[in-house]
Amino acid sequence: MTAPARPRTSEQLIRAEEPVLAHNYHPLPVVVARAEGSWVEDVEGNRYLDMLAGYSALNFGHRHPALVEAAHRQLDRLTLTSRAFHNDRLAEFAERLAELTGMDMVLPMNTGAEAVESGIKVARKWAYDVKGVPEGRATIVVAAENFHGRTTTIVGFSTDETARAGFGPFTPGFKVVPYNDLAALEAAVDDTTAAVLIEPVQGEAGVIVPDDGYLAGVRELTRRAGCLFVADEIQSGLGRTGRTLAVEHEDVLPDVLLLGKALGGGIVPVSAVVARREVLGVLRPGEHGSTFGGNPLAAAVGTAVVELLETGEFQRRAAELGVVLRDGLADLVGRGVTGFRARGLWAGVDVEPALGTGREISERLMREGVLVKDTHGSTIRLAPPLTITTEELRSALGALEKVLV
């Protein structure tokens, strides 16, 4: 008997997903089949300029040659051992990542949410073992409108009801304060505080950039209070904002950094908790783990990512092209754009609500050959690969102007 024909067109493939995939996403109706650099191509051969870059997982573009080569080399040798054994790629990855970030120790994991969960565990363990907080009483202060992942612990301290509703009961031990408000943060910190966990730039909230001095203030406040400053740089880190880390805009070094997304080079999921020795040193064998965390393939790709960042090229590109992005968006203010926030090659753009929701604007841009993603209301996010050219970036801004004006 002849097997039924497999779906081949975008419409057929989208329809085939409907009955078998959980509906936890509402993607734009584009079925990507190939990609290179800043461009993706759908199954019909239509090309689109990628202005989302996998929420910063593709900082170096699609299929960067150095990263693909590193993955190919490692695939021919060794892919997984688990941490039951040592592997010959992990030490170099950890050493170079620690050096790049100015830290001492690395805890390799896989996804961003795993890094955040691991950071929470480490902060609590440090509070009990080092700070002397009574067992079971450690608290962590977080910011409203945060996005740190989708696990039940993390959505429990989210202020986004779409993320929270229907998933309780939630883990206690978190205090939520307004973002960018040092007075509220200071009022929430007490003797039970293990850590303050914040994003140096809030991505999912619409690329919210805090006031100058906020990050330095968080650093000073946590130092005085004897608690940890944990910076979630999963989206903002590794070149996105024009620096290796977004905290560097204020010359701040937290106690703990949470990294992910771009660390896997758009090839494999790689994340890490990177911290001072006296913090990560609280973990002992058996207290935390991950079968795939620190696997040889991930370590090989992660090392290649660090090598790209060590040159400073991508940080400079993000800073220089960030000026082009800001200038282009400034020209659209009052012409369909009501406001925007940008840092490096990353922007949240507020569109006049009468012109459409963020989703509707994203769909119109898709029809112009540009892919972006909406966030809340009439806000869209722009986060192109750091490899994008000036001409490509201006083309994307021109498409935005066309759909708005």
BELCORWO-V826453 format. One record per residue. N is the residue number from 0. SS is DSSP state (@ for helix, = for strand, . for the rest). D_LAST is the distance of its C-alpha to the last C-alpha in whole Angstrom. Layout:
# BELCORWO-V826453
((N/SS/D_LAST) (N/SS/D_LAST))
This chain:
# BELCORWO-V826453
((0/./56) (1/./52) (2/./50) (3/./47) (4/./44) (5/./41) (6/./38) (7/./36) (8/./32) (9/@/29) (10/@/30) (11/@/34) (12/@/33) (13/@/31) (14/@/33) (15/@/36) (16/@/35) (17/@/35) (18/./39) (19/./40) (20/./37) (21/./37) (22/./34) (23/./33) (24/./30) (25/./27) (26/./25) (27/./22) (28/./24) (29/./24) (30/./28) (31/=/28) (32/=/32) (33/=/31) (34/=/30) (35/=/30) (36/=/29) (37/./25) (38/=/25) (39/=/26) (40/=/27) (41/=/27) (42/./30) (43/./29) (44/./28) (45/./25) (46/=/23) (47/=/21) (48/=/20) (49/=/22) (50/./20) (51/./22) (52/@/25) (53/@/27) (54/@/27) (55/@/28) (56/./31) (57/./30) (58/./29) (59/./31) (60/./29) (61/=/31) (62/./34) (63/./35) (64/@/38) (65/@/40) (66/@/39) (67/@/40) (68/@/43) (69/@/44) (70/@/44) (71/@/46) (72/@/49) (73/@/49) (74/@/49) (75/./52) (76/./54) (77/./53) (78/./51) (79/./52) (80/./55) (81/./54) (82/./55) (83/./59) (84/./59) (85/./58) (86/./56) (87/./56) (88/./52) (89/@/51) (90/@/53) (91/@/51) (92/@/48) (93/@/49) (94/@/50) (95/@/47) (96/@/45) (97/@/47) (98/@/47) (99/@/43) (100/@/43) (101/./46) (102/./47) (103/./51) (104/=/51) (105/=/48) (106/=/48) (107/=/47) (108/=/45) (109/./42) (110/./39) (111/@/37) (112/@/39) (113/@/42) (114/@/42) (115/@/41) (116/@/44) (117/@/46) (118/@/45) (119/@/46) (120/@/49) (121/@/50) (122/@/49) (123/@/51) (124/@/54) (125/@/54) (126/@/54) (127/@/57) (128/@/59) (129/@/58) (130/@/57) (131/./59) (132/./57) (133/./59) (134/./59) (135/./56) (136/./55) (137/./52) (138/=/49) (139/=/45) (140/=/43) (141/=/39) (142/=/36) (143/./34) (144/./30) (145/./32) (146/./32) (147/./35) (148/./35) (149/./36) (150/./40) (151/@/42) (152/@/43) (153/@/40) (154/@/38) (155/@/41) (156/./39) (157/./36) (158/./34) (159/./32) (160/@/33) (161/@/32) (162/@/34) (163/@/37) (164/./37) (165/./40) (166/./41) (167/./44) (168/./47) (169/./45) (170/./47) (171/./48) (172/./48) (173/=/44) (174/=/43) (175/=/39) (176/=/38) (177/./35) (178/./33) (179/./33) (180/./36) (181/@/39) (182/@/41) (183/@/41) (184/@/41) (185/@/45) (186/@/46) (187/@/45) (188/./47) (189/./51) (190/./54) (191/./53) (192/=/50) (193/=/50) (194/=/46) (195/=/43) (196/=/40) (197/=/36) (198/./33) (199/./33) (200/=/29) (201/=/28) (202/./26) (203/./26) (204/./25) (205/./22) (206/./23) (207/=/25) (208/=/27) (209/./30) (210/./31) (211/./33) (212/./36) (213/@/36) (214/@/37) (215/@/40) (216/@/41) (217/@/41) (218/@/43) (219/@/45) (220/@/46) (221/@/46) (222/@/49) (223/@/51) (224/@/51) (225/./52) (226/./50) (227/=/47) (228/=/44) (229/=/42) (230/=/39) (231/=/36) (232/./35) (233/./34) (234/./30) (235/./30) (236/./33) (237/./34) (238/./32) (239/./28) (240/./28) (241/./30) (242/./33) (243/./35) (244/./35) (245/@/33) (246/@/36) (247/@/37) (248/@/34) (249/@/37) (250/./40) (251/./41) (252/./43) (253/./43) (254/./46) (255/=/44) (256/=/41) (257/=/40) (258/=/38) (259/./37) (260/@/34) (261/@/34) (262/@/38) (263/@/38) (264/./36) (265/./34) (266/./37) (267/./40) (268/./39) (269/./41) (270/=/41) (271/=/43) (272/=/44) (273/=/45) (274/=/47) (275/./50) (276/@/54) (277/@/55) (278/@/52) (279/@/52) (280/./56) (281/./56) (282/./56) (283/./59) (284/./60) (285/./59) (286/./57) (287/./53) (288/./52) (289/./50) (290/./51) (291/./49) (292/./48) (293/./49) (294/./49) (295/@/50) (296/@/47) (297/@/45) (298/@/47) (299/@/46) (300/@/43) (301/@/42) (302/@/44) (303/@/42) (304/@/39) (305/@/41) (306/@/42) (307/@/39) (308/@/38) (309/@/41) (310/./40) (311/./37) (312/@/35) (313/@/32) (314/@/32) (315/@/32) (316/@/29) (317/@/27) (318/@/28) (319/@/26) (320/@/23) (321/@/23) (322/@/22) (323/@/19) (324/@/18) (325/@/18) (326/@/17) (327/@/14) (328/@/13) (329/@/14) (330/@/12) (331/@/9) (332/=/11) (333/./10) (334/./6) (335/./6) (336/=/10) (337/=/13) (338/=/15) (339/=/16) (340/=/20) (341/=/21) (342/./24) (343/./25) (344/./23) (345/./22) (346/=/19) (347/=/18) (348/=/15) (349/=/14) (350/=/11) (351/./11) (352/@/13) (353/@/12) (354/@/9) (355/./12) (356/./15) (357/@/15) (358/@/17) (359/@/15) (360/@/12) (361/@/15) (362/@/16) (363/@/12) (364/@/13) (365/@/16) (366/@/15) (367/./14) (368/./17) (369/=/16) (370/=/18) (371/./18) (372/=/19) (373/=/19) (374/./21) (375/./21) (376/./19) (377/./15) (378/=/16) (379/=/16) (380/=/18) (381/=/18) (382/./22) (383/./22) (384/./26) (385/./27) (386/./28) (387/./24) (388/./24) (389/@/22) (390/@/20) (391/@/20) (392/@/18) (393/@/16) (394/@/15) (395/@/14) (396/@/12) (397/@/10) (398/@/10) (399/@/8) (400/@/6) (401/@/5) (402/@/6) (403/@/4) (404/./0))
